[in-house]
Amino acid sequence: MTSYHTIGAWKENGETHFRVWAPHAQKVDVLIQQGPQWDFDSETREEALSRETDGYWSVGLSGMTRFHPDNHNASVVVDPE
């Protein structure tokens, strides 16, 4: 990962990367859901983030796109399948 200062979700080298700072966490997962927007009634899958040495957690996943619903909310990474 070349964007080592990045936190959140972004596309790089054909993958979508997730990175958060959670130095006291024992486990960090990202929830993945199919479709263009989050639906609380839809099925999700969990992808575990790996602990880095400095309190950050990260994972790179392929097959997703990024969607920004409007200028005031967080970005959403969408699994297109």
N, C-alpha and C positions, 0 to 999 in steps of 0.2 A: 504494500500500500504506500503510494508516494505522498498522499495527502495526510500526513500524520497529525496535522493540527485540526483536521476536520472532525466534527461531531455531528451525528444525525445520519442521514441517508443520502447517498450520491452515487452516480454512475461513473465507473472508471474501468478501462480495459475490458469492456464487455460484461462487467459484473456490476451488481448493485451492492454497495458496501454500507454496512450499518456499524456505527461506532458510538458508544456512550461512555460517560465517566461514572463509575459506580464502585469506588474503592472499597466499600464495606460489603458489597453483595457477595453472596455465595454462588449465585447462578443468575445469568441474564439470558432471556430469550426474546426473540422478535416473533410476533404473530403475523403470519402470512395468510391472506385471504384472496380468493379469486374475485375478479370483477373490478370495475372502475372506481368504486367508492366503498367505504367501510359499511358493512351491514351487520348489525349485532346478532341477527338471526342466522347468518351464513356460517358455514363450517370454516374453521381456521386450522392451520398447522403451525407448530412451533419449530423454530430453528434456533439452536443454541449459539450464543456468542462465546468466543474464546477469550479467556483472561489474558491481558497483556501485563507487562511487568510494572506499569506505572499507574494502576487503578482503572485503566480503560479496558473495555471489552469490545470485540469486533468480530465481524463475519463478512465474507463476500459471497454473494449468491448470483447465479446466472438465471436468465429467463424472466426478468422483471423490467417494468418501465416506471418512470417517475411522473407523478401527476400533482399539480398544485391547484387545489380547488378555488382559491381566491387569494388576495394579497394579505389577508390577516390571519390565516390558519397555517398550521404546519403542513409541509409537503407530505404527500402520500406516495408510497412506492407500490405499484400495482403489479400483481401477477397476472399476465394477460390470458392465461389458460383457463 
